[in-house]
């Protein structure tokens, strides 16, 4: 890690705690069959990929859930509540860690996200942390649904590298999903698998020599 000058952070389960199992249970209660293959950490229905890359609108996503659940009576609020239920939050101290790491590195955020989750997260940050967004912690923040790209496709990493004039060999990408690291490696980035819970981000970065 001696040559690292830039760090690109994933968001979910690196900074912001999430729990896929909660949403699996919530979607199952809406009537979604075969939930483990429909929505999982390592693989899921194309409906989610399309939402994360902005190929479909939140309204089209909700209609897709109604169709798969075979329940046209499901309300937007019910679907959004189930979909957002995986979003736990940011623990006290995590944002301070990001400010500390920013003192010594150029830092960036790269998240597979979607409009429904994004709106929820922004509202959460305002209510719980009195923040308008994540801009104070990163030089630039990137979200898949705005970029029309998602991890682990190499193009999403290349765009971040290109737009910020980064040297990939001096840039570290941190993510909790091994497959996303593989895509980053193809773009020439150094990678680090997040193996701790988000509330332990500071200790994790210290253990890797990135934070004093």
N, C-alpha and C positions, 0 to 999 in steps of 0.2 A: 504493500500500500504506500510505499515511500514516494512514488512518482505521481500519485493522485492529486490532481488540481481541481477536478470537477466531480460532483456527485449528483446523479439522477435518482430520485426516490420514487418508488411505487407509493400508492396511497393506502389502499385497503390492506389491513393486517401488517402494515409497516408503520404507518402513522395513525390511521383511523381504524379502530377495531371493528371487525365484521364477523358474523357467524352464519355461514351458509346453511347450517342445519335448521336455524330458526325459520328462514324463508322456505326451505324444503317443507317443513311442517305446515307453514302458513299456506303455501300453494296447494299442498295436499288437502287441506281443509276446504279449499275452494273447489275441489273436485278434480284436480290435475292427477292423471294416472301415471304410473311408472316414474315417480318423482326423482329417483336417483339418477336415471339417465336423462330426464327432462331438464333438470337443473342441478349441476354439481360443480365442484371446484375445478376439476380437471376436464370436464366436458359438459356441454349442454345443448339444448335445442337452438336451431338457427335464429329463432325469434329474438334471443338475447344478443347474439352477435349482430343482428341487423339493427337492434336498438342502440347498441354500443358504438356502432359506426355511423349512426345517423341515417341509415337507409330507410328506416320507418319512423313515424312519429309516435309519441306516447299514446295517442288515440288508436293508432293501428296496432300497437303492442297490446293495449287493453283488449281490443277486439280479438286479437289472436289468443289471448288467455281465455276469453269467453268461449271461443270456438273449441279450443282444446279441452276445456272443462265441460263443454256441452251445457253451458248455463248462460243464456243471454241476459238473465236478470242480475248478474253480478254488476255492482256499481263501480264507477271509477275509483271511489274512495276505498272500497273493499280491496280492489286489485292493488292500488298504490300502497295501502297499509301492509298487505302481504309482501309485496315486492321490497318495500323499504324496511321491513322488519329485521333484515340482516344487519342494518347499520346501527352499531352500538355507540360509537363516539370516540372522542380523543380524551385520554386520561390527563389529569393535571401533571404539568411538568414537561409533557411531550413537545408543546410548542416552544418552550424555553430551550429544549435540546436543539431544535431546528434553528433557533436564533444563534446558538453557540456554534454550531457546525458551520453556519453561514459566514462566520468571522474568518474562517480559514480556507474555505472552498467556495467556488461558484456552485450554487445548488439549484436544482430544477425538480419539478414534479411531473411525472408521467403516469397517468391513470387510465385504465380501461373504465370508462364511466358511461353514463347515459343521462338523458335530460331529467328523468324522474328522480334518480338518486342525486344528481347534481343540485336540483332545486331543494331537495330535502337537506343536503349537507350545508348549503349556503344558509338556509334558515336556521339550522342547528348551530352553525358557527356564530351567527348573530345573537341567538338567544342564550347559548351556553357559554360562549367565550368572548362576546362583544367584538367580534371580528366581521368585517364586511366580506372577506374571502380569505384565500391562502396567500395572497400576493406578497405580504410582508415577510414571508419565510423563504421565498424562492425568487430567483432572478426572472424565471418564466415558469408558468404552469401550463401543462398540456393535458387535454382530456380527449379521449378517443372519439366521442360523439361530435366534437367540434372539428376534429382533424379528418374525419371520415376514414380513419385507420384504427387498427387495434393491435395490441401485443398478442402474439409474438411475431407478427409480420415485420420483417427487417426494415421496411419502408418507414415505419413510425419512428424507429430509432434514428434512422438516417436523416429524417426531417429535423429532429431535435439537434442533432450534431451540426447539420448544415446551417440552420437558422441562428445558431449561437456560436458558430465558428469554433467548435470544440475539436480538440485532438482526441480521437477515440482511445488511444493508448494511455492517455492521462485522465480518462473519465471512467468513473465507477458507477455501475447501475445496480441498485439494491431492490430486490423483489422477493416475495414469499413463494412464488410459483416457479418451479424449476424450468418449465417449458418457456416461460418468458425470458429467462436468462439465456436460453439457447438462441433465441432470436437476437438478443443483444450481442451475443458473441459473434454472430454472423456480420454484425455491423462494426465489429472491431473493438467493442467496449470491454472493459474489465467488468466482472460481475461478482456479486456477493448474495448468497441466499440468506434471507432473513429467517432465523431459526428461533427467535424469541417473540414473545407477545409484544404488541406495540408499546405497552406501558414500560417495557424494558429497553426501549430504543437507545437511551443514553448509555446504559451499561453495555449493550451490544456493540455500539460504535466504539466505546472505550476498549472493549476486549479485542477489537480489530485494529487498534492503534490509530483510529481516525479522530478520536476526541480525547482530550486530556482530562 
